[in-house]
Amino acid sequence: MEKTIDLIRERIRDGNARVVTAEEMPVIVEELGEEGALREVDVVTTGTFGAMCSSGAFLNFGHADPPIKMERVWLNDVEAYGGIAAVDAYIGATQKSTTREEYYGGAHVIEDFVSGKTVELRALSTGTDCYPRRTITTEILLENLNEATMVNPRNGYQRYNAATNSTDRTLSTYMGMLLPNCGNISFSGSGLLNPITNDPAFRVIGSGVPAFLCGAPGMIVGEGTQHSPAGGFGTLMVTADMKRMSPDFLRAATMTGYGVTLYVGLGIPLPVLDLDMVRSTAVRDEDIIVDIIDYGIPSRDRPSLRKVSYAELKSGGIELNGEEVRTSPLSSYRRAREVALTLKSWVEEGKLDLALPTRKIDATRKAHPLRETVQGPRVLDIMDRKVFSIGQDEEIRSAAQKLLKGETNHLPVIDSSGRLVGIVTTYDISKAVVNPGKAKRVRDIMKKRVITTTMEEPVDIAVRKLEKHNISALPVVDREERVIGMLTAMNLGKLFGGRWLK
């Protein structure tokens, strides 16, 4: 048995259509079987509500008198891209304020507009014969704009890997704050409610298909940027009129230490045409498997610590490395459910017409990494390979002698197996000499929390560690935490002085 889109539309018009959410569908299939579910259900509605950084809006301000060609544009001190036309701009959600930094950005401007708040528009121009004006400052409301069209290049990720952090310091990421030593696991996405998860083959999701976007009727433009469905990471580009949106389904947020993002409510109605659609919309959280990625590794290809289902992530805690670790969602499942339910009522009431794709989305594509033609220097290119170290049970006097002999200010401390357990500096020894007391051994004065680097780490990441922790050297360690070199401010001075540049 198969159904056509015209038949489903007719049932909706007659009030005879059965519309359910993706949360309800697995239960229906279990009760009625696949054939019974196909006869019973006509449309499955989906929903997600989470941080979607790749979002923004095209705005048309209208012409001033005298007119101005807006070359640089700021909205509440957030710069928008003005290189489109005289009075058009694109405001990106993640753009930060020039005055409030990460605490206010493009996402907040968008939310302010949708919430009915006044926004200050400021623009500069070099001036031309037909656009003589050079500056303008005014206050505007959403209703004052000719057009305000949200166009989000990458929304609705098919799934998200979960995130944790194996280092001994807290990390600020787009997946939220990750505690040291795998102290928490952060995840995002709505699991079985997610739109693409219910149509991974992109049979009914494609260009021209209607969608719910931030409370407004919208449309799928096509595949989103970084679209990689071959690996389970499909994305969508979506659009809708901001003037019809609701602040209930659109929220600006700041990820502390990372930046600004926009929480977006997105839902897509899926016509149930055949048994394949029944099967794909009957997906459960137990069926959706993701990796727990270690964000403590500063690399594009971060390692996976284990695989886990969305059902396990939603349980509040999972086992990792033999310990129970708390899990927490970055997105709102409650609000995702509201999206799916609102979309369900729209379809039932005929407020959103169903449509099949005018252009199919490629379900086999795999995104590629950036092509880098110039390789930046790595730690191994500039580090000191001759390293003086000391045992933790040696006397402080021995540490002082080694520092003098090695003409260095930093001395890695190792245990009996050669693994790094601490670090001693000339400052530590000076304090011990000036304030003699019980400290006799290196273990008594060493710093046990050591910030390290690796040979393959890019120098700019190592420099960021030095700046963040206000230190002047990093021990270079291998996978067994054995010291194989030192990176110091002197090494960096040589690099930036041009001695190491090729």
N, C-alpha and C positions, 0 to 999 in steps of 0.2 A: 504493500500500500504506500502511495505517495500522495502528497498534497501540493497544490500550487499556491503561489503567493496571492493570486486572484481569489481563490477559494477562501483563504484565511481572511483577506480583506472583506469579503462578502459576509463572513460570519461575524466580523467585528461590527460592520454596519448594521447587521440584523440583531446584534446584541447576544449572539449565540456562541461567541468565541470563548475559549477557556485560556486565560492568561495566568501564568504562575511565575514566581520568582525562581531563580537558579537554586535558591536554598530549599524550595519545596520540591523541585523536580526529582531528586534522587529517591525521595520517599514514594512519590507517585509511581516511578518505574519499578520500585521494589514491590509495591502493592498490586499494580496492574500488569506488570511485565512490559517489555518493549513495545509489542504490538498494541497492547491496550493503552499505553501512554501516548503512542502516536495518534490513535483515534481520539483520545481525550483532550490532549494539550495542543494548542495552536501556536502559542507564543511563550517564550521564556525570557524574562527580563533580568538583566544583570546590573551590577553596580559596584563601584569602588570609590573610596574617598581617602586620598593620601597625598603626601608631598610630591608634587610634580614640578621640578625645577624648570624644565624646558617648556615654559608657558609664557604668554605675553599677549599684547593687544596692539592692533593698528588703530590709530586715532586720527581723525581729521578735525582741526580746530576751526576752520573757516578763515576768511581773510579779514585782516584788520584794516583800518583806514587812518593814515596811509598804509598800504600793504607792506608786508615784510616777508622775505624769504628766510624761513627759520632754518639756519644752518646748525645751530646747537640749541638743544631744547632741554629744559629741566622741569619736572613736575614734582612739587614739594621737595626740591633739591635733589631729586633722583634724575640722572641724565637719561634721556630717551634718544634713540637713533633718529636723526633728522635727515639723513641722506636719501630721502625717498622723493619728496616734492616740497613745494614751498611751505605748505601748512599741514603736512602729514608727518607722523612719527610712529615709531614702534617702541613700546615700553616693555622691557624684559623683566620677568618676575624676579630674577636673582640680582639685578643691578642694585648696588648699594647707594645709599644717600651720601652726598658729599659732606654732610654735616653730622649725621647721626650714624654713619658707618653701617655695621651689620644689624643695628636695632631698627632700621627702617629702610625699605627698598621698594623696588618696582611692584612686588606683590602687595605691599601695603597701599601703594597708590591705586592699584586696581581695586582692592577691597574698599578703599575710601570712596572711589567713584561709585561702585555698586551699592554702597551703604548710604548714598545720598549726601556725602560730605563734600565740602568745598575743597578744591585743589588749586594751588598756586601754579600758574604757568609762567615760565620765564624763558625768553628766547633771545639769541644774538644773531646778527647777520653782518656781513661786510657791506651790504647794500648794493643795489644795482639800479639802473635807470627805471626799470619797471617795478622794482621792489625797493624803494628808496629808504625805507625805515630800517634802523639798525638794532634797536632794542625794543622789547615789550615785556611788561609784567602785568598780569591780570589774574583774577580768580574765576574759576570755571566749575560748573557742575556737569555731571554726566549728560544731563538733558541739553546742555549747551553745545555738545559736540554733534557735528553732522553725522559722523559714524564712529562707533566704538566697537570694533570687531575683534573678539578674542580669537587668536590663531595660535594654537599650541603645537609646536613642532614634534614633541615627543611626550605622549601621555599613554596611560593605560597599559603599562608594562605587563606582559603575559604572566610573569612571576618575578620575584625578587629573591636573591640569595640572602640568607640571614648573616648577621655580622657579629663578630666577637673580637677580642683583643688579647693577644698572648703576652704583650710587653708588661713592664712593671710600672707603667704610667697611664693615666687616663688619656684617651684619644677623643678629639672633637671631629666628627665626621658627618656626612650627609645622612648617615644611619643613626644619628644621635650620639650621645655621650657613651663611649664604650669603656667600661671599667677595667682596671689592670687585672692581669692574670686570669683572663677569661671569666671575669666577675659577673658578666651579664651577656645576654644574647638579644640583639635587636632584630626585628623583622618587619616587613611591610607587605601591603597587598591584602586583598579580601578573600583569598583562597577560592572556594567553590563559587563565590559570587562574581569573580573577576570576568570581564567580558571575553577576552581572548582565550582564557582557560576553557570556556564553554564552546569555543569554535576555533580550536588550534589549527585547523586546516584552512581557515579563512574562506569557508564556503558561503556564508551569508554576511560576513563582515568584510566591507570593502568600500571603495569610493562611492559617495552619494548616499550611503546608508544613513538614516536618521539616528540621532543620538541625543541623550540628555547630557547637557554640559553646564554645570554650575547653576542648575535650576532653570535653564533656558533650553528650548528645542534647538538642537544643533545638527551637525552633519560630520561624517567622517570624510576628510579630504583624501586620505590614502594612508600608506604605510608611514610610520613616523621615522625620524632620524634614528640611526643606530639600530634599525630594525634587524633582528637576528633570530628569526623563528626556528632556524635549523638547530639552534642550541636551547630553544625554549624561551627566548627573550624577544618575542614580537612586540612591536609598538605601533601606535596610531598617531596620525596628525589629525586634529579635530578643530572645529570652529563653531562659533555661535555669536549672537548679538548680545553684547554686554548689557544693553538697556533692558533686556528681558531676564537678566540673571537675578539670583537671590543670594544675599550674604549668608544664608543658612548653608549653602553648598559651595562656599568659596571663602577660604581663610588664609590670611598672610601669617607667616611664622618665621621665627629666627632660630636656626640651629646654632646654639652657643659655640663660639669658636670656629664655626664654619661659614655661616652666612644666611642669606634670606632665601625663603622658598615660598611656594604657593600651594596650599591644599586645595585640590580640585575634586569635585564630585562628577563622575562620569558613568553613564550607563548606556547600554545598547540593547534594543529589543531583538530577539533572535527568533525568526519564524521556524517552526518545527515542520520541516518539509518531508522528512523520511526517517528511516531507522537510524541512519548515521548521525543525524542531528539529535535524535533521542539519546543515543549513547554518549555523545559528547557533552550534552547538557545534563547528564546524570552524574557528572564527575563529583567526587567527594573530597573533602580535605585530606583524607587518608591516601588519596591517589596522587596528590600533588607533592612531588619530592623536590627539595632544594638542597643546596650545599650550605654549610656553615663556614663562612670565609673568615680567615684570620687577617683583620685589617692592621694588625701590628707589623705586617710585612710591607714595606714601602715599595711595592712593585705592582705593575699592571696585572700580572698573573699571580695573584695571591693564592696560597694553598687552601685546600678544603680540609677541615678537621673531621667532618663526618657529614653524612646525608641525613635528612630529617624531613618528615612530612609536615604539612600545615596543621594537621590535627595535633601533632606533638607540640609544635610551636605555640598553638593557641591554648594548650593545657596549662601554661604558666611556668613550666620547668621541664628541662630535659637533662639527661646524663651526658656529660662531656668530660673526657679524661678521668673517668671514674668518680666524678663528683656531680651532684645535682646543681644545675645552673639555672637561674631565673631567666625567663624569656619575657619580653615586653613588646607590644606592637607599636610601630611608629605611625600607623594609619588607624582610622576609626572604623571598626566593623559595624558599629551601631549606625553610623551615618551612611555607610555603604548600603546597609539594609534599607535605610530610608530612601536612598536613590532608587534602588530596585523596586520598592513598593510604590513610590511616586510615579515611576515610569510605567508600572503595571496599570495604575489608574489612568494615565494618559492614553495608553493603548486601548484600554477597555472603553474609554469615553470618546475615542476617535480624535483625540487632540494631537496625535502623532501618527502620520501615515507610514505604514511599512513599505519598504522598498528593498529590492535586491541590488547588489553592487552594479554600478555602471562600468566599473573597472575592477578586475580581480586584484587582490594583494598576493604577492609572491610568498608562499609558505615555506620556501626552501632556502631563502637567502641567509647568508651568514655575514655579519659585520666584520670588517677588517680593522686592525689597529692602525694608528698613524704611521705613515712612512717618514722615517727620520733620515735625512741625508747627511746631517752633521751630528756625530755622536759626542755628547758632552763628556767631560772628564769624570772618571770614577775614582773612588778612594784608592784603589790599587795603583793608579797612575802617579799619585803624589805622596803616599804615606811613607813614613820611616819604617824600613823593614828590620833595622837593628834595634831591638827593644831590650831595655834593662828592666827586669822584674824582681820581685822579692817575695819571700814566703811570709805568711801571716804570723808565724811564731818567731821571726827574727827580731833582733833588738832595733830600737829606733835609730841608734847610732849607725847601724849597718845601712839603714835606709838613707840616711844623710850622706854617707860615703858613696853610695851608688848614684844618688842624684848628682853629686859633684862630678863623679867619674863620667857619667853619661851626658853631662851638660844639658840636663833636662829638668823640667819642673814637675813632672808627673811620673809616678812609679806604679805600674799595675801590681796588684797583690794577688798571688796565686796560691792554691792549696797543693796538697801533696801529689795530686794527679795532674797538675799543671793548668787547672781551670781557674778562670778569673773569679775572685771573690771580693775584691775591693780595689781601692786606689788611694795612694798617698801623694800629697803634693808638698812642695817646699813650705807652703803656708801652714799645713798641718804640723810639720816638724818644728817650724818656728814657734808655734803656739805651745808645743810640748816642751820646748827648751825654756821659753819665757815663763811658763806656768808649770814647773816640775811638780809632779804628784805621783799618783799610782801608775801612770802610763809608762810602761817599760818596753812593751812589745808593739810591733806594727799593728796587730789586731786591735790594740787599745786606741789607736788614733785614726785608723783608716776609715774611709767612707765606704759603706757596704752597698749603697745604691749607686751603681755605675751605669752611666749612659754610654752605650757602645755603638759601633758601626761595623760594617762588613766590607770586604774588598770590592764587591760588585755594586755597592750602593753609590748612586750618583753623588757627586760632591755637593751639589746644591741642597740635597736632602740632609747631608751631614752638617752643612753650614747652618741649616735651620735648627738642628738639634743644639748646636753650640749657642746660637742666639737665644733659643727658647729657655735653655737651662743656665744661661750666663756662665758658661765654662769655656776653657781655652784648649781642651784636648779631648780626644776620643780614642780609647783602646779599640783596635781592629781585631775582631774575634772570628773564629771559624765556627762551624756548626756545633762543635763540642765545647764552645765557650773558651777555647784556648787562644791566648793572645798571640797574634801573628804580625802585629804592627801597631804604630801609633799615628794618629792624624792630629797635627797641632796647628796653631795659628801661624807658625812659621811656614809650614807646608803651604797653607792657603795664601800667605803673602807671596811666596814664589810663584804660585799659580796665577794670581791676579796681577803679578808683576810681569807676566808673560814668559817666564822661563820654561813653563811646562806646556805652553800652547804649541800646537804643531801647525 
